[in-house]
Amino acid sequence: MKKLKQIRKSKGLTMKELGKIIGVTGLTIYRYEAGIRKPNIDLAIKLAETLEVPVKELFTDIQS
């Protein structure tokens, strides 16, 4: 989820704030951003809705 960090920052949210909104910890958001873990489909949908982007955009690599 390489774009998650970029999108989150563009919305002015910290990892902790985003985590609180979707019901996980800031550490969990860090793990998603770092590629250590992937969210289940329900959390991926919550992330996308919160960040106002399509789910597939969260899983797309950052364009150079």
N, C-alpha and C positions, 0 to 999 in steps of 0.2 A: 504494500500500500504506500508506494513512494510519494504519491500525490497528496495523501492525507495531511501531512505536515504543512505543505504549501497552501492547501485549501483552508485548513484550520487557521493558519496565521492570517490569511487574507480576510477572514471573518473576525479577526481580533480576539480569538479565543485562546486561552492557555490549555494545556493538556488536562489540568485539573478541572477547569470549567467545562470543557467538552465532556469529560468523563462523568461529571456530576449530572449533566443534562441527559445523557443516555444510560446512566445507571451503572457505570464502571469506575475504576480508580484512574487517576492520572497516569499511574504506572502501566496500566493496561493500554491506555492510548499510546504511551511511549513504545510499548512492545508492538503494537500495530504499525506505528510509523517506522520502526526499525526493522520490520519484517520478521520479528521473532515469533509473533503469533498472528493469526488471522481471525477476524470476528466471525461468529456464526451468521447465518443469513438474516436473522432478526436484528442483530446488532448492526450489521452492514446497512440494512434498510433504515434503522434509526439514525445512523451516522449520516447517510445520504440526505435524509429528510431534514435533519438539523442543519447540515451545511448547505442545503438547497442545491444539490447536484445529483445527477443520475448515479445510481449505484455503480455502474460500470466505470464511471470516471474515477472512482476511488481506487480501482484496480488497474488503471492505465498508467504506464510509465510516464515520467516527466519528459516532455519534449525538449530537445536541446535547442 
